[in-house]
Amino acid sequence: MLLALPMAMIGVPIYLHIPQLFSDAYSVSLSLLGVVLLATRMIDTLSDPLLGALADRLRARGISYVVQIFCVMPIFLLALWMLVSAPMLAPWLWLSISLSLLYLCISALVVNYYALGIELAPDDAGQRKLTLAREGCMLLGIGLGSLLPAVLMQRYGTLEGMRMMAEGVIMLSAVVMIVAALNLPLRTGGRSVQRASSASIFQGMKMLFASTSLRGIALCYGVNALANAIPATLIFFYMKDVIGLSPAHQGAVLACYFFTGVMTMPFWNILCARLKAARCWMISACLAALAFLPAALLSTGDVVAFGIICALTGACLGADMAMPAKLTSEVIARESLDSATCFGVYHFIAKLMLALAAGVCLPLLDWLAHDPKPLHDQGVTSLALMYALLPALIKGCAVYLMRRHLHTNMEHV
């Protein structure tokens, strides 16, 4: 499960620091940068279900998820090296190629990685421990990816700091792959995947949505993902304009949020062993919504209060990530669905909600009198309400949907 660590570490730097790197170091215009980022992120969003279905087709033909991971990993490391190296082509073209390749590799690694978990731990207890360990490594990686680049770039500059970060991820990935090679069998057991070998990729995806249980989980997951995507889109605006945090401290606050999620994983493991995963998910969503509401009332200088809110909501993050994966694994095992295709669809939903949040919230924030310069009172109030109140309301809707559509997973509690 350590493979999640290097993959998660590069997520925040790619989204936050790479655009700044190519703008400052290579003088790529903001307009051209926007076009490149939009195109590559669309590729990233649309590729997950297709790569998931492809992974299941390969698995049905005898190429295990482990082998697929080992084949993709060197390309992933090459793409990461390309992204932080001096461009050998026009900078915008170099960014387009390296970023597209990196996104495709990450999507392929993630869907194989999640599908592999079902084969390694087919029973309920094993799935619970594996899922929480995997999501814990994810959170730890995201936390490190939030903190380390800010520290390195502040000390060594943007370009050198990002190169050092990439080199660290490459070395960590090499170590993890050596450990995996020594411990994972190249051919894994578990469920056989027969359908994907004869059905087309799109037919395989269509079959998944024939599952009533899967549709219910997907609906709850999508609404909950939208609730999470809104603050993820607005977080840096909120920290700068409402709380007044400097860029040097913003990474520390994000790291606190994710590290709290890591530390509370054992609690959710114990609770999930006593309750159904659906019930744990619903509890965590309720607590997160309630803990997030006070953020609408904060103002400049309320750093401690915001830190407490981040810690409380971060404590719910582990369950928010692990329980949907656990529920999905249960459905896959029960109905013999195609693992990688299923997880590919779920990652597509999460990325689609992130794109939707950006496409709606940023124009709406601009319309409600936000300005990159110091905000007047109306702009600050609008930003605070959109950042805190809107996600809490949407998460409340997600809780209602969980109660309505996941009742079969909670009926024995």
Legacy VTK file of the C-alpha trace (Angstrom):
# vtk DataFile Version 3.0
C-alpha trace
ASCII
DATASET POLYDATA
POINTS 413 float
0.000 0.000 0.000
3.049 2.275 0.120
2.634 2.845 -3.610
-0.043 5.420 -2.717
2.580 7.611 -1.055
4.625 8.817 -4.075
1.533 9.052 -6.290
-0.257 11.275 -3.766
2.799 13.448 -3.116
2.813 14.934 -6.603
-0.891 15.799 -6.795
-0.749 19.166 -5.023
2.514 20.322 -6.687
1.128 19.527 -10.152
-2.078 21.488 -9.615
-0.628 24.417 -7.668
3.068 24.894 -8.477
3.679 23.638 -12.023
1.631 26.474 -13.623
3.626 28.998 -11.586
6.887 27.284 -12.595
6.201 27.489 -16.342
4.913 31.053 -16.052
7.872 32.368 -14.043
10.787 30.263 -15.268
9.830 29.785 -18.933
7.637 32.863 -19.575
4.590 30.942 -20.816
1.711 33.429 -21.097
-1.221 32.973 -18.741
-3.671 32.644 -21.648
-1.652 29.868 -23.288
-1.091 28.265 -19.899
-4.839 28.233 -19.294
-5.503 26.497 -22.621
-2.837 23.860 -21.924
-4.103 23.167 -18.409
-7.722 22.942 -19.565
-6.834 20.486 -22.339
-4.629 18.268 -20.177
-7.134 18.191 -17.317
-9.909 17.200 -19.708
-7.691 14.326 -20.864
-7.118 13.437 -17.220
-10.838 13.466 -16.421
-11.972 11.431 -19.416
-9.178 8.838 -19.284
-10.039 7.139 -15.958
-13.008 4.974 -17.032
-11.311 4.052 -20.314
-8.036 3.090 -18.644
-9.957 1.157 -15.987
-11.811 -0.851 -18.626
-8.541 -1.437 -20.477
-6.906 -2.697 -17.269
-9.696 -5.251 -16.818
-9.368 -6.400 -20.429
-5.645 -6.935 -19.935
-6.310 -8.700 -16.629
-8.742 -11.050 -18.387
-5.986 -11.905 -20.863
-3.539 -12.885 -18.144
-1.711 -9.597 -17.510
-2.230 -9.047 -13.788
-2.764 -5.676 -12.145
0.686 -6.014 -10.559
2.381 -6.433 -13.935
0.468 -3.472 -15.333
1.631 -1.308 -12.416
5.256 -2.341 -12.964
4.951 -1.515 -16.691
3.420 1.941 -16.150
5.652 3.040 -13.272
8.811 3.754 -15.342
6.764 5.892 -17.759
5.287 7.747 -14.774
8.776 8.528 -13.461
9.952 9.596 -16.938
6.986 11.969 -17.300
7.658 13.445 -13.855
11.319 13.988 -14.754
10.293 15.641 -18.031
7.937 18.013 -16.238
10.684 19.545 -14.083
13.518 19.349 -16.641
14.572 22.113 -19.002
12.180 22.009 -22.001
13.592 20.399 -25.133
10.741 21.864 -27.206
8.691 25.028 -26.948
7.830 25.309 -23.212
4.058 25.182 -23.757
4.404 22.085 -25.963
6.796 20.435 -23.510
4.306 21.108 -20.699
1.440 19.676 -22.775
3.291 16.448 -23.576
4.809 15.808 -20.163
1.659 16.729 -18.216
-0.644 14.650 -20.440
1.686 11.660 -20.138
1.914 12.097 -16.378
-1.869 12.327 -15.981
-2.411 9.186 -18.062
0.166 7.269 -16.030
-1.330 8.371 -12.710
-4.816 7.317 -13.851
-3.535 3.929 -15.021
-1.633 3.384 -11.766
-4.578 4.387 -9.589
-7.195 2.137 -11.220
-4.838 -0.861 -11.182
-3.815 -0.077 -7.622
-7.396 0.007 -6.336
-8.380 -3.091 -8.291
-5.353 -4.959 -6.943
-6.587 -4.332 -3.405
-9.660 -6.498 -3.997
-7.509 -9.424 -5.139
-5.059 -9.105 -2.251
-7.754 -8.994 0.438
-10.979 -10.662 -0.732
-12.566 -10.985 2.746
-14.331 -8.169 4.616
-11.819 -7.755 7.449
-8.882 -7.727 5.057
-10.621 -5.214 2.806
-11.285 -2.895 5.747
-7.660 -2.891 6.892
-6.260 -2.617 3.381
-8.593 0.212 2.374
-7.832 2.283 5.461
-4.078 1.655 5.110
-4.206 2.667 1.450
-6.177 5.854 2.090
-3.930 6.633 5.059
-0.887 6.490 2.772
-2.759 8.681 0.300
-3.442 11.301 2.969
0.145 11.175 4.206
1.391 11.675 0.652
-0.972 14.609 0.045
0.141 16.185 3.322
3.806 15.870 2.378
3.011 17.181 -1.092
1.354 20.229 0.479
4.201 21.015 2.874
7.491 20.061 1.198
7.224 22.081 -2.053
6.486 25.302 -0.159
9.499 24.727 2.102
11.844 23.772 -0.747
10.752 26.589 -3.058
11.057 29.176 -0.319
14.641 28.099 0.347
15.906 27.143 -3.128
13.549 28.940 -5.517
10.622 27.659 -7.573
12.575 25.789 -10.246
15.172 24.130 -8.026
12.621 23.415 -5.305
10.328 21.574 -7.726
13.257 19.610 -9.146
14.297 18.520 -5.663
10.717 17.518 -4.902
10.512 15.465 -8.108
13.858 13.786 -7.434
12.659 12.827 -3.965
9.456 11.314 -5.374
11.430 9.405 -8.014
13.787 7.919 -5.410
10.883 7.055 -3.090
9.031 5.402 -5.986
12.084 3.302 -6.817
12.316 2.084 -3.216
8.586 1.315 -3.084
8.739 -0.644 -6.341
11.665 -2.721 -5.059
9.698 -3.521 -1.892
6.637 -4.372 -3.994
8.666 -6.616 -6.308
9.907 -8.588 -3.307
6.474 -8.991 -1.739
3.814 -9.051 -4.468
3.254 -12.031 -6.776
3.269 -11.152 -10.472
0.182 -13.289 -10.881
-2.524 -12.658 -8.297
-5.505 -14.780 -7.469
-8.978 -13.656 -6.583
-11.934 -13.220 -8.905
-11.555 -14.038 -12.543
-12.435 -11.262 -14.948
-14.098 -12.845 -17.959
-16.565 -10.230 -19.191
-13.959 -7.626 -20.103
-12.220 -9.924 -22.556
-15.249 -10.156 -24.847
-17.090 -6.882 -24.227
-15.962 -3.575 -25.605
-14.661 -0.952 -23.209
-17.891 1.064 -23.422
-20.074 -2.030 -23.016
-18.121 -2.962 -19.895
-18.747 0.488 -18.416
-22.456 0.265 -19.297
-22.733 -3.094 -17.521
-21.447 -1.549 -14.311
-24.292 0.953 -14.170
-26.791 -1.890 -14.458
-25.978 -2.542 -10.783
-28.524 -0.872 -8.494
-26.068 -0.894 -5.592
-23.331 0.687 -7.684
-25.662 3.416 -8.943
-26.637 4.259 -5.362
-23.033 4.502 -4.222
-22.109 6.538 -7.320
-24.906 9.049 -6.633
-23.865 9.525 -3.002
-20.205 9.668 -3.996
-20.833 12.281 -6.679
-22.809 14.641 -4.431
-20.317 14.217 -1.592
-17.415 14.790 -4.033
-19.029 18.054 -5.142
-19.250 19.155 -1.505
-15.525 18.426 -1.113
-14.581 20.020 -4.455
-15.974 23.468 -3.624
-13.673 24.214 -0.655
-10.781 22.545 -2.514
-11.328 25.078 -5.324
-11.677 28.087 -3.018
-9.236 27.204 -0.219
-6.376 29.462 -1.277
-8.687 32.417 -1.936
-10.214 31.860 1.496
-6.906 31.564 3.351
-5.480 34.669 1.666
-8.480 37.005 1.578
-10.554 35.940 4.607
-8.021 34.607 7.139
-5.046 36.622 5.878
-2.585 33.717 5.801
0.704 34.231 3.986
1.727 31.672 1.304
4.412 30.342 3.658
1.761 29.330 6.215
-0.857 28.020 3.795
1.073 24.796 3.169
1.355 24.178 6.912
-2.413 24.527 7.336
-3.077 22.074 4.499
-0.550 19.638 5.952
-2.331 19.852 9.327
-5.602 18.944 7.592
-4.193 15.870 5.854
-1.961 14.679 8.693
-4.959 14.774 11.053
-6.710 12.493 8.585
-3.793 10.061 8.773
-3.733 10.050 12.580
-7.469 9.315 12.868
-7.376 6.333 10.495
-7.052 3.793 13.366
-10.236 5.224 14.915
-12.199 4.734 11.701
-10.762 1.226 11.381
-12.117 0.322 14.822
-15.476 1.975 14.132
-15.825 0.309 10.713
-15.220 -3.082 12.349
-18.224 -2.448 14.610
-20.469 -0.614 12.182
-21.092 -0.963 8.463
-18.962 1.149 6.135
-22.065 3.044 4.983
-22.881 4.060 8.544
-19.303 5.238 9.132
-19.403 7.271 5.926
-22.647 8.919 6.958
-21.318 9.747 10.437
-18.131 11.280 9.035
-20.093 13.373 6.513
-22.396 14.697 9.260
-19.471 15.602 11.509
-17.575 17.263 8.655
-20.573 19.391 7.685
-21.120 20.544 11.265
-17.423 21.252 11.858
-17.176 23.232 8.623
-20.056 25.629 9.260
-18.130 27.966 11.667
-15.677 28.754 8.848
-18.377 31.061 7.442
-18.008 33.294 10.532
-14.216 33.676 10.610
-12.346 36.832 9.678
-8.786 38.164 9.354
-6.463 36.819 12.032
-8.605 33.838 13.090
-5.738 31.469 12.368
-6.155 29.290 15.466
-9.892 28.881 14.920
-9.309 27.969 11.270
-6.628 25.486 12.315
-9.095 23.810 14.686
-11.696 23.596 11.917
-9.081 22.066 9.590
-8.152 19.506 12.246
-11.794 18.559 12.914
-12.707 18.225 9.246
-9.410 16.470 8.552
-10.339 13.895 11.193
-13.389 13.040 9.065
-11.424 12.907 5.827
-10.120 9.376 6.308
-13.599 7.893 6.448
-14.748 10.156 3.621
-12.061 8.628 1.395
-11.970 5.048 2.657
-15.637 4.163 3.132
-16.791 4.728 -0.482
-13.896 2.551 -1.665
-14.838 -0.093 0.910
-18.492 -0.062 -0.179
-17.482 -0.264 -3.829
-15.213 -3.230 -3.077
-18.115 -4.998 -1.365
-20.352 -4.516 -4.409
-17.607 -5.617 -6.805
-17.047 -8.821 -4.809
-20.757 -9.515 -4.356
-21.787 -8.930 -7.984
-18.516 -9.984 -9.710
-18.049 -6.637 -11.424
-14.902 -5.503 -13.234
-12.712 -3.929 -10.553
-10.542 -1.465 -12.472
-13.423 -0.299 -14.688
-15.521 0.385 -11.629
-12.824 2.388 -9.844
-12.066 4.214 -13.084
-15.660 5.435 -13.227
-15.457 6.620 -9.621
-12.280 8.594 -10.197
-13.938 10.102 -13.264
-16.832 11.265 -11.066
-14.470 12.860 -8.530
-12.530 14.750 -11.222
-15.735 15.800 -12.954
-17.050 17.285 -9.697
-13.766 19.155 -9.218
-14.079 20.602 -12.710
-17.739 21.489 -12.090
-16.874 23.243 -8.836
-14.218 25.334 -10.568
-16.480 26.082 -13.527
-19.344 27.286 -11.317
-17.761 28.694 -8.157
-15.040 30.863 -9.671
-17.344 32.746 -12.089
-19.961 33.037 -9.342
-17.370 34.404 -6.954
-16.302 36.931 -9.562
-19.938 37.956 -10.102
-20.384 38.395 -6.332
-17.707 41.113 -6.284
-14.529 39.146 -5.668
-11.332 40.858 -6.809
-7.719 39.641 -6.626
-6.911 42.906 -4.889
-7.916 43.419 -1.233
-11.635 42.639 -0.968
-14.353 44.877 0.321
-16.741 43.525 2.942
-19.268 42.120 0.469
-16.573 40.156 -1.364
-15.168 38.692 1.857
-18.642 37.684 3.061
-19.518 36.090 -0.282
-16.280 34.128 -0.327
-16.692 32.921 3.264
-20.282 31.807 2.710
-19.480 30.055 -0.552
-16.438 28.350 0.973
-18.157 27.070 4.128
-21.952 27.203 3.938
-22.503 25.863 0.423
-20.363 22.699 0.904
-22.032 22.019 4.261
-25.489 22.186 2.662
-24.452 19.917 -0.211
-22.862 17.462 2.221
-26.176 17.448 4.107
-27.857 16.405 0.853
-25.231 13.676 0.488
-26.067 12.380 3.975
-29.752 12.227 3.028
-28.899 10.274 -0.127
-26.661 7.912 1.857
-29.517 7.201 4.224
-31.885 6.591 1.339
-29.734 4.626 -1.109
-27.276 2.787 1.154
-29.813 1.358 3.587
-29.046 -2.225 2.546
-25.472 -1.708 3.761
-26.694 -0.474 7.155
-29.649 -2.701 7.847
-27.687 -5.121 10.051
-26.128 -2.387 12.227
LINES 1 414
413 0 1 2 3 4 5 6 7 8 9 10 11 12 13 14 15 16 17 18 19 20 21 22 23 24 25 26 27 28 29 30 31 32 33 34 35 36 37 38 39 40 41 42 43 44 45 46 47 48 49 50 51 52 53 54 55 56 57 58 59 60 61 62 63 64 65 66 67 68 69 70 71 72 73 74 75 76 77 78 79 80 81 82 83 84 85 86 87 88 89 90 91 92 93 94 95 96 97 98 99 100 101 102 103 104 105 106 107 108 109 110 111 112 113 114 115 116 117 118 119 120 121 122 123 124 125 126 127 128 129 130 131 132 133 134 135 136 137 138 139 140 141 142 143 144 145 146 147 148 149 150 151 152 153 154 155 156 157 158 159 160 161 162 163 164 165 166 167 168 169 170 171 172 173 174 175 176 177 178 179 180 181 182 183 184 185 186 187 188 189 190 191 192 193 194 195 196 197 198 199 200 201 202 203 204 205 206 207 208 209 210 211 212 213 214 215 216 217 218 219 220 221 222 223 224 225 226 227 228 229 230 231 232 233 234 235 236 237 238 239 240 241 242 243 244 245 246 247 248 249 250 251 252 253 254 255 256 257 258 259 260 261 262 263 264 265 266 267 268 269 270 271 272 273 274 275 276 277 278 279 280 281 282 283 284 285 286 287 288 289 290 291 292 293 294 295 296 297 298 299 300 301 302 303 304 305 306 307 308 309 310 311 312 313 314 315 316 317 318 319 320 321 322 323 324 325 326 327 328 329 330 331 332 333 334 335 336 337 338 339 340 341 342 343 344 345 346 347 348 349 350 351 352 353 354 355 356 357 358 359 360 361 362 363 364 365 366 367 368 369 370 371 372 373 374 375 376 377 378 379 380 381 382 383 384 385 386 387 388 389 390 391 392 393 394 395 396 397 398 399 400 401 402 403 404 405 406 407 408 409 410 411 412
